[in-house]
Structure formats: structure tokens, C-alpha cells
Amino acid sequence: MQRQVRVEAGHCAIPTCRATPVELAHIRPYAQALEHTFENLIALCPTCHTRFDRGDIDGRSMRQYKANLGLLSGRCGP
């Protein structure tokens, strides 16, 4: 699954960033989700991951970034 998430974006999923290398981030915090699912994981560079964890990037935006990746890769759904 990690490889699948990394391949989905190819770089940081934030459109204005596009940095590499990337790490996996939970869109909905693991403490709430209690599982690792493809739909809840997104590839972010360390800087954007920290910004997301701090709240500088909100969850609604992150869900939209994930949805955009799905459109680009041909996946269907929200």
C-alpha cells in the first residue's frame, strides 16, 4: 500500500510544492481512524507533512488534494 500511495502522487501531493522525497501522512489522524487505508493516506514532503500536522493545511484541503490525485490517476469516487 505504501508503494501505491507514493506512485499515486510521484511527489508531494500539494500542488504548489511537488517536492521529493515524500513520506506518508494520514489525512484523518491514525488515533481516530485506527487503521491504514489507501483512501486515508497521502504522500507529502516532510515540510508539508509538518505544516499539515501543525494545522497550517486543513483537513478539508488535504481531502481535496487526495481527491484530485484520484482524478489524475483515473480512480473514481470522492
Secondary structure, 3 states (H helix, E strand, C coil): CHHHHHHHHCCCCCCCCCCCCCEEEECCCHHHHCCCCHHHEEEECHHHHHHHHHCCCCHHHHHHHHHHHHHHHCCCCC
